[in-house]
Amino acid sequence: MNILLNEIKENNQDFEWYPTTKEIIQRICNDIKDRHIGLLDIGAGNGNVFKLFDEISSDIISEKYAIEKSNILINNMDKDIFIIGTDFNEQTLIDKKVDIIFCNPPYSEFEQWTEKIILEANCNFIYLVIPERWKENVLIKNAIKKREVEYEILGSFSFEDSEFRKARSNVNIVKINCDNRNSNDPFDIWFDSAFIFNADKTEKNNYKEKETSKDKIHSVIKSNNIVASLVKLYTEDLEKLHNNYRAVEKLDYSILQELNINIRSLKEGLKLKIEGLKNLYWEELFNNLKTITDRLTFNSRKNLLKRLTDNTSIDFTAKNIYAIVIWVVKNTNYYLDKQLLDVYFEMTSKENIVGYKSNKRFLTDEWRYLKTWDFNRQKNELTNYKLDYMLVFERYNNFCTDKYGFGSYNYPNGLKKETHEYINDILTIAKNLGFDINESTMEVGQWKSKTKKDFSFGSDNKLFAEIRAYKNGNIHCKFVPEFIKQLNIEAGRLNGWLKTPKEANEELEINDAEKYFKRNLQFLPSDTKLLLDYTK
């Protein structure tokens, strides 16, 4: 950690980072009653708090969220930590629903951080590690009173004996219960402080606002700096939304009654509009991450985008966008390796595999073990094998058999949608191994049973694969041997069957594994700015 501390200091990114001690987290763990909960760490540093939680009890935290300002520390977080904000002062917490919020704030600003967290936190419990003098602070007292929450002190600690970074301040662990019946909704508090209305609070209204036009967004994303353009447009739309509500608050009470407008419906309407606005802009950004998503298989792409779209409550700022792309890069590398193995296992069948040179136990009657291992990944009786370049895949069916064409919507070009996805997944893996698959050959036109379809790669249109699909569900493929060789090398390496290029040469009986070892595509942190035209 000392190396990391020196790095953030040299890059002016040391925002009073004092890693929380294991003793403190142990005390919090003892207090938490539930399991498999979501936790947001505000000012998360390098994510060390999550590591401590996992060390003490690995089943407490299932969803890990963080707000952290330093890009260096974000890069050092584990890939399963999702960044939902960077500069804390630019974030809103009211729409970020989690079970628990934890914060060990910079002590020079702990009053402001604590006040903001108490007033805005959308969670059941807050755990704060703050200096003992918080009890005399007027801002914090007023925030507790305004939110009508209950609190207790779980213990007092000191950083004077910290192994990593010492501090003289004595601190309390303060637990705040936001889940009691009397506590006020954080959005209501924000709304009431931002807008002043005199409308009757019991009446309903049907006031609706038109959604932001996607055409306007599409017109600006063609500019050179997509992030700056999108953020500018989002800021304008959000300000316009607030101004519209400020215009309504100026109306006389009689006019508000006549229009059937009440406070409750205005609050709900604004909440939905802000949520919709964020969703719109984040989804537009995700749609422009094709440099990454085009390199993912169907399931990998679906899982990644689901995780992203499930968290569109993140404030749409340039810094947050950059942090999200760092997270995407980090997790994409995980998916790139995992999906290669997933496709490799799916391509594996009795007819398709040959044992490694040293695999003396590779017997036909051991095939029954692979089926368990293939689907559950629990058993490992059958390992150390390679695929042949001529393969047969068994599917449920490939062609619509209904004479009336019923269900043909699921058979584009006559071939079942799932079969299309399967073939495209193999081509995606090939692209990630360096084969420049010609996109034009993927548009192969109408499929017919037993009829060969050719796929090519490179500027000189070399044949990559011949594929035939059959009505019985089988797919017969003949790949260029170079692809299968590279696939076998990388699958063997990722499975731990091949430790070195020399071992790959011996086991696969080849002589050029050095060229292809660790060939599977990986994105680097330095690629982040290239994925989006980001300007600080």
N, C-alpha and C positions, 0 to 999 in steps of 0.2 A: 504493500500500500504506500510505502514511502516514495517509491518510484512514481506512482500515480499522483501523489500529492505534489511532488516536484514538477511533474508535467503540467498539472492544472495551474500551478503558480506561474510557471514560465509563460503560459498562454493566457494569463489574466482571467482564468476561469475558476478561481478559488473563491466561491461565494460563501465563506465561513462553513466549510464542510468539516463537520466533526462526526465521524461515524458512531452510531449508537452502539453501546456495549451489549454484550450477550446477557449481562446481569439484568439490564433494563428490559430487554425483550423477554427474558425468562419470566419476569414479574407480570408482564402483559399476557403472556401465554397462559399463565396460571389463572388469569382472570377471565379469559375468553371461554365461553361455554360451548359455542357451536363449532362445527367442523365444516370444511369445504366451503369457505366463505371467500368473498372478494374483498381485497384490501387495497386502498390507495395510499401510497407513501408520498407525501408532499415534501419536496427537497430530498429526493431519494438517493442522491450521490451515485454510487456505482451499483446500487441495489443490494447492499450488504444486509439490510434489515430482512429482506426476503430469505437470504441464505441462512440467517440466524433462526428465523421462524422454522425453516425446513430442518435445520439441525436439531432443534429442540423438539419439534413435533411436525412431521412432514404432512400430516393430514389436516392441518388447520387452514392454511391458505391454498385455495385452488385457482383463484383468479388474481393476477398480480398487475396492478396499475401504478404508474409513477408520473410525477411532475418533477422535472429536473431541468435546470437552465444550462448546465455545462455539456456541450457536445462531446467532450472527451469522456466524461463520466457516463453519458448515454451509450457511447460506443463500448464501454466496459461492462455494461449490464448484460445479464443473461438474456437469451433470445425470447424467453417466455414472459418477460416483463413488457407490458404494453404502455407506451408513452402516450399520455392523454393531455400533456401540456408541458410548456417549457418555463417561460418567465411567469412566476406565480402571480405577479401583480397584473398580468394581462389575461388571467384565466377567470372564468366563472365556475363555481362549484354547484350551483343550484340545479343544474341539469345532468350532473354526473353521479348517478345513483350507484352506490357501493354499500357493502355491509359495514365496513370499518374504514375510518380515515386515521392514519398515523402521521405525526409530524414532529420532527426534532428541528425547529426552525433556526435560522441564524439569530443569535441572541441580540444582536444590535437592532433587529427589527421584530423581535418576538411579539411585541404588543400588537403591531399592525397585522401580523400573520395570524395570531390567535383570534383577534377580533373578526377578521374576515372568515376564518374557518368556522367559527361558532355561528356566525350569521348566515353563512351560505351552505354549510355542509349538508348534503343530501344523503344521510347515512343513519345507521342505528346507533353507532357509538364512535366517539372521537377519543383517541389517545394522544396526549400532547406531552412532550418532554421540554419543559420550560423553566426558566429561573424561578427560584422561590419567591422573588419579589412580585410575581404576577398577582398575588392576592391583594396588593394595594393599588393595582392599576385600574383607573376609572374606565378606560375603554373596554377592558375585558369584563369588568363588573356589569357595565351597561349592556354589553352583548349578551351575557348570560341572562340578564333580566328581560331583555327584549325577546330573546328566543324562548324564554321560560323553560330552560333545561335544568336538569339536576347534574351535580358533579360530585366527585370524590377524589381524594388524593390517595394513590395506591402505594406511594413510597417516595423517599428522598434519596438522591444519588449524587455522585460527584464524578467529574471527568479528570480530577487531579491525578489519578493513578492509571489513566488510560494508556495502554501500550502503544497506541498509534499517535494520538494527538491530545495533548493535555489542555485542560481549561480550568480556570479557578472557580467558575460559577457552580454553585450548588443548585440542583434542579429537582423539581417534582415531576412525577408521572401523574398527570391529571386525566381522569376518565370522565367524559361528558356523555350523559345518556340523552340522546335525541329521540329515543323510541317511546318515551312516555306519552301518555294521552294529552298532557297539558302543553307540550312543546309546540311552537308555532312553525308552520311550513316556511322553509327558507325562501321560496319563490314569492309567497305573500309578503314577507318582510321587504324583499327587494322591490316588488311592485308598488307597495304602499309608500316607499321612500322615493321612488322615481316618478310616480304619478299621483296627482291629487284629484279625485273625482267626488261628485256629490250625488251620484245616481243611486237609486233604490237598490239595495243589495239582494232583494228577494225575487226580482223579476227575471225572466229569461229573455234572451234576444237571439236573433238569427243573423247577426252581423258576420259577414264573410269577406275576405280579401282575396283578390286574385293572386295566384301563385306567381312567383318570379318567372319570367319567360326564359326558357332554355335557349331560345334563339339569340337573346342578348349575350348570354354566356358564350355560346359557340362563336359569336362574332369577335370576342376579345381573346379567346385562347389561341387564335392564329398568330398572335403577336409573338415577338421574340422571347419575352419573359412571361411564361405561362403563370408562374406563381405570383409574381407582382401584379399581373393583370387580374387574376382571379381574386386575390385579396382585396385589391382596390374596389372591384365591383361588389364583393360581399360587404365590405365596410359601408359602401354607399347604400346598398339595399337595407342593411341593418339600421343605419341612421334614418333612412326614409321611414322604416317601420316604426321606430321610436317617435319620430316627428309626427306621424299620423296619430299616434295615441296622445301625444302632447296637445295636438289640435283638438281632440275630442274632450280633453280635460278642461278646456277653456269654455266649453258650452255651458249655458245656463242649466240649472237643475230641471226646469220645466221642459226644455228641449230634450234633455236626456230621457226624461220620462216619456215624452211623446214618441221618441225613436225606440222606446222599449229597450234601452241600454242599461245594464247593471254591472256592478263591479265584478261580480263572480264570473260572468261570461266574458268580460274583457280580459280578466286574468287568464282564463283558460284559452281564450283565443290567441293572446300574445304568446303564451307558452308554446302552443302548437305551431304558431308561425315562425318563432325563433328556431324551434326544433326542425321544422320543414326547411328553413333557409340553410341551416348547417348541413342537413342531409343532402340537399341539392348540390351544394358546392363541393362537399367531400366526395360525393359519388362522381361528380364531373372530374375531379382530380384523379380518382382511382381509375376512371376510364382512360386516362392519359398515361397510365403506367404500363403501356403495352410492351415497352422494352423488357419488362420483367414478366408480365402475365403471359406473353406469347411464348415464354420458355417453360411454362408450367403445363403439366398434364391436366386433364379435365378435373379430377378430384382435387389436385393440389391448388389449382386456380380457384375452385369453388370454396375450399376451406380457408384460403388466404383472404379472399374478398369478403367472405362471411365475417371473419374476425375484424376486418376493417370496417365494414358497414354496420356491424353491431356496436361500434364505438364512435359514431358520427356526432356525438354530443361534444366532442373536442372543439375548443374555440378555433375558428378558422383564421390562423395567423401564419405569417411566413416562417417564423421560428418553429411553430408546431408542425407545419408541413414538412420542414426539413427533418425534424425529429422522427416523424412518422415514416419518412422514406428511409431513414437509418434503420428503423425497426423492420421495415419491409425487406431491405437488403439482407439484414441479419437472418431473418426467418426464411427468406427465399432460398438461401444457401442450404438450409436444413431441408426444405422441400425438394430442392434439386437432387440431393443425394437420396432422400427417402423415396422419391418417385421413381428413380432409376431402379432401385431394388424392388419396388412394388411391381413395376412392369416386368422386370426380370423374373420374379416369382410367378407372375401370371403367364409368362411365356414358357414356363417350365412344365413339362409333361414327360411321361415315360418315354415317348418316342423322340423327344427333342434333346435329351441330355446324354452326355458322355462323362465318365469319371475322370478326375485328374490322373496324371501318370502314376502318382504315388498312392492313389486311393484303391487299396487292395480289397476293401470291404464293399465296394460298389457292386451290389448284386441285384438282379431283377426282383427277387422277392422282398427286397427292402423298400420297394416303391411305396408300400402302404404307409411307411413312416412319413414320407414327404407330404402326403395329403394333410396330416395333422400339423406338421411344421409349416406348411405353406399357408394355411388359413389362420392359424392361431399363433404362429411364431413362438411356440413354447418348446417344442422338441427339436432336437438337432441331430437325430440319428443319421440322416442322409445329408452330407455336405460335400464340399470340394468337388463340384461338378461344373461342366461348361455346356453351353448351348451349341448345337450344330447350326449351320447357316441355312439349312433347309428345314423348315418348321411347320408343324400342323397344330393349329389351335382349335380347341373344342368350345363352341358357343351353344347357347340354347337354340337360337335360329338366326338367320341372316336376312331372309326375304319374307315379305308379306304373302301368306298363303291363301288369304281370303279372296275368292274369285270376284267379289264385288269391290275389292280394294278397301274394305273397311279397316280403319286404323292405318291407312297408308301415310297419314301425316307424320307418323313416326318412322317412315322409311324414305328419307330424302334420297333422290336418285335411285330408288328401288332397294337400297340397302338399309338395314335397321340402324337407327340413330346410335345405339350403343356400340354397334360394330364400327361405325364411322369414328366414334370417339376412341375406340380401342386402337384402330389403325393410326389415327392422328397422334395418340399418346406415344406410340412407337416412333413415329416420325419426329415428334418433339424431343424424345430422348436422343435420337440420332443427331438432331441439330445441336443439342447441348454437348455432344461429343465431337463436334467440329464438321459435321456433314451439312453442307449448304443445300438443303432440300429445296428444290425449285417449287415455289408456291403454285405455279401454273399446273404442275403435274398432280397437285392435290385436288384440283377441280377436274376429276376424271370422267365426268358425265355419268350416263346411266349404267348401273351395274346389272349384270346378268349372271345367273348361276353358271359356274365352270369357266366363265370368260375371263381371260387374264387382263389385269390392269398393271401398267408400268409406272413406276415412280423414279424420278431422276434427281441428280444433284450436280452442283458445280456449273461453271459457265459453259462447259462443253457437253452438258447433259449426259453424264455418265449414268448408266443404269444402277439405281440403288436397290430396287426391289421389284419382284414380280409377285402379285397377289391375286389369288383366286378365292372367291367365296362360293359356298355351296348351300343348297337348300336345307341340308341336314344339320346346318350350324357350323360346319367345319370351315376353317380358313387355312389355305395352303400358301405359305410364303417362302420365297427364295430370295435371301438378302445377299448383298455384296459381302463376301467373306471378311473384308476389312472392318465392316461395322460390327459383325458378331465378335470378331477378335477384340475390338476395343470394348464392347459391352461386357465380354467375359472378364477382361482385365479389371475394369472398374467395379463390376459386381463382386468379383473375388476380393478386391481390395476393401470395399466397403463392408463386406461380410466378415472380414478378418481372415479369409482363407489364404490370401496372398499378402505377405508382409513387405516384399521388396520386388523391384523389377526383375532381379535375377531369379527369384523364386517363381515369378510369373512365367519367365522364359522356360524354366525347367518343367513346371507343372502343365502348362498349356502347350508345350513343345513348339515354341516359337523362338525368334531371336531378336525381336525389336520392341520388347515391352517398355524399354526406357522412354520411347517416344510417346507412349500413351498412358503411362502411370499418372494418376491424378489428372486425367484429361477432362473429366466432367466439369462443365461450366460452373464457375463460382464468381459471385460479385464481390468486389472489395469496397471497404469504406470510402475509398477515394472515388468510386464510381457514383456516389450519391449525388453530387452536384451535376453530373452528366445526365442523370436520369430525368432531372427537372432543371429548367433554366432558373436556378435559384440565385438571388442576389441579396446579400445581407443588407 
